Amino acid sequence: MSQSRPVYLKLRDQIAAAIIEGKYGEGDMLPSVRALAAEQGANPLTVAKAYQQFQNDGLVEVQRGVGMYVVHGAADRLRQSEREQFLSQEWPELRARMARLGIDPVSLLAES
C-alpha cells in the first residue's frame, strides 16, 4: 500500500512524524528544500510539493528569504488528523486482518 504512494506524500508523512515527535517544535525552522532533498536523496521539486501541503494546511508559515517555520499548535493538529485517519482508514483494515488470522485484540494488548 505505502509503496504505491507518491514520494511527496511519503516525505510529508516523515516530516509530519518529526513535527509530532518534537524534532521540529513550534517556531522551529524546517530544513530548506535543497537541504532536505539532499538528505533524503529526493528531487527538490518533490520536497517543495510536500512542504506546500503543510503550507496549504496552515501548519507552517513562510518568511520570504528566511525559511519555513512550524506554527503554534501544528503538532496537536497533525496528531489529531493522523489519529482520525488511522481510526477511519487503517484500523478497520487491521481489525479485519486480525479477525481473518484469528488474532484477539485483547490478548494481543495483554502480551505487550
VOPAGU-2260 file (C-alpha; in pm, 1 decimal, decimal comma):
REM VOPAGU-2260
SITE   aa  ch    i         X         Y         Z
SITE  MET   A    0       0,0       0,0       0,0
SITE  SER   A    1     260,0     260,3     104,1
SITE  GLN   A    2     489,4     153,3    -182,9
SITE  SER   A    3     240,7     290,0    -436,5
SITE  ARG   A    4     210,3     628,0    -261,0
SITE  PRO   A    5     374,8     925,6    -429,2
SITE  VAL   A    6     716,8    1021,5    -292,6
SITE  TYR   A    7     596,4    1367,6    -184,8
SITE  LEU   A    8     330,4    1206,0      38,1
SITE  LYS   A    9     591,1     975,4     192,5
SITE  LEU   A   10     809,0    1280,5     261,6
SITE  ARG   A   11     507,4    1463,2     402,6
SITE  ASP   A   12     445,8    1171,2     639,7
SITE  GLN   A   13     810,2    1175,6     754,4
SITE  ILE   A   14     800,7    1549,7     820,4
SITE  ALA   A   15     463,4    1519,0     997,7
SITE  ALA   A   16     607,2    1245,9    1221,5
SITE  ALA   A   17     908,2    1466,8    1300,8
SITE  ILE   A   18     676,1    1753,6    1399,0
SITE  ILE   A   19     454,9    1526,6    1611,9
SITE  GLU   A   20     761,4    1373,7    1781,9
SITE  GLY   A   21     907,4    1718,4    1852,6
SITE  LYS   A   22    1209,7    1701,9    1624,3
SITE  TYR   A   23    1071,9    2022,3    1473,7
SITE  GLY   A   24     896,4    2212,0    1751,4
SITE  GLU   A   25     664,5    2509,1    1733,3
SITE  GLY   A   26     856,4    2805,2    1597,4
SITE  ASP   A   27    1138,8    2587,3    1465,0
SITE  MET   A   28    1259,8    2634,6    1112,0
SITE  LEU   A   29    1226,5    2335,8     880,1
SITE  PRO   A   30    1528,3    2239,2     670,3
SITE  SER   A   31    1549,2    2419,1     338,0
SITE  VAL   A   32    1404,5    2242,8      35,8
SITE  ARG   A   33    1754,9    2181,8    -100,2
SITE  ALA   A   34    1890,1    2054,2     232,4
SITE  LEU   A   35    1602,7    1809,3     285,0
SITE  ALA   A   36    1621,8    1695,6     -78,2
SITE  ALA   A   37    1993,3    1620,7     -38,4
SITE  GLU   A   38    1935,1    1443,8     294,3
SITE  GLN   A   39    1653,3    1227,6     154,1
SITE  GLY   A   40    1801,9    1176,7    -191,7
SITE  ALA   A   41    1488,6    1333,4    -339,7
SITE  ASN   A   42    1420,5    1585,1    -611,6
SITE  PRO   A   43    1388,6    1939,9    -469,9
SITE  LEU   A   44    1056,4    1981,9    -654,4
SITE  THR   A   45     922,7    1677,3    -469,3
SITE  VAL   A   46    1026,5    1825,1    -133,7
SITE  ALA   A   47     872,4    2159,0    -232,3
SITE  LYS   A   48     544,2    1979,9    -308,7
SITE  ALA   A   49     548,5    1811,5      35,0
SITE  TYR   A   50     619,5    2145,4     202,7
SITE  GLN   A   51     339,5    2308,3       2,7
SITE  GLN   A   52      93,3    2064,4     163,2
SITE  PHE   A   53     195,4    2187,9     509,5
SITE  GLN   A   54     163,2    2545,9     395,9
SITE  ASN   A   55    -182,9    2480,4     245,9
SITE  ASP   A   56    -290,9    2317,1     573,0
SITE  GLY   A   57    -167,6    2615,8     775,0
SITE  LEU   A   58      86,1    2408,1     966,7
SITE  VAL   A   59     387,6    2613,3     861,0
SITE  GLU   A   60     443,6    2976,4     776,0
SITE  VAL   A   61     690,6    3109,0     525,3
SITE  GLN   A   62     912,5    3405,6     590,8
SITE  ARG   A   63    1037,5    3500,9     247,4
SITE  GLY   A   64    1412,7    3487,5     219,4
SITE  VAL   A   65    1443,0    3332,1     565,7
SITE  GLY   A   66    1266,4    2996,4     577,4
SITE  MET   A   67     963,4    2793,9     672,9
SITE  TYR   A   68     858,4    2770,1    1037,8
SITE  VAL   A   69     630,8    2530,9    1227,2
SITE  VAL   A   70     328,2    2724,1    1358,0
SITE  HIS   A   71     188,3    2709,0    1711,7
SITE  GLY   A   72     -40,6    2407,2    1754,7
SITE  ALA   A   73      87,2    2224,0    1445,8
SITE  ALA   A   74     185,9    1908,5    1637,4
SITE  ASP   A   75    -154,0    1883,6    1806,7
SITE  ARG   A   76    -338,3    1939,7    1479,2
SITE  LEU   A   77    -123,4    1682,8    1299,6
SITE  ARG   A   78    -164,9    1430,9    1582,4
SITE  GLN   A   79    -543,8    1472,1    1568,4
SITE  SER   A   80    -564,9    1437,2    1190,2
SITE  GLU   A   81    -327,4    1137,9    1190,2
SITE  ARG   A   82    -537,1     975,3    1464,8
SITE  GLU   A   83    -858,6    1031,5    1267,3
SITE  GLN   A   84    -700,3     889,3     952,0
SITE  PHE   A   85    -573,7     584,2    1140,7
SITE  LEU   A   86    -910,4     513,8    1300,7
SITE  SER   A   87   -1111,5     563,5     982,1
SITE  GLN   A   88    -880,5     405,8     723,9
SITE  GLU   A   89    -605,2     191,4     873,7
SITE  TRP   A   90    -768,6      41,2    1184,1
SITE  PRO   A   91   -1064,5    -117,3    1001,7
SITE  GLU   A   92    -820,8    -294,5     767,7
SITE  LEU   A   93    -604,3    -407,4    1060,2
SITE  ARG   A   94    -906,1    -526,1    1257,1
SITE  ALA   A   95   -1035,6    -724,8     957,9
SITE  ARG   A   96    -694,0    -883,0     900,8
SITE  MET   A   97    -664,2    -970,4    1269,4
SITE  ALA   A   98   -1006,6   -1136,5    1253,6
SITE  ARG   A   99    -903,2   -1338,2     945,3
SITE  LEU   A  100    -589,4   -1451,8    1126,3
SITE  GLY   A  101    -771,1   -1530,8    1449,6
SITE  ILE   A  102    -584,3   -1266,0    1649,6
SITE  ASP   A  103    -777,0   -1142,3    1950,7
SITE  PRO   A  104    -701,7    -770,6    2010,6
SITE  VAL   A  105    -746,4    -803,8    2388,8
SITE  SER   A  106    -494,6   -1088,4    2418,6
SITE  LEU   A  107    -258,2    -906,2    2184,3
SITE  LEU   A  108    -264,2    -599,4    2408,8
SITE  ALA   A  109    -216,2    -817,5    2717,4
SITE  GLU   A  110     104,1    -958,6    2563,4
SITE  SER   A  111     260,7    -613,0    2530,3
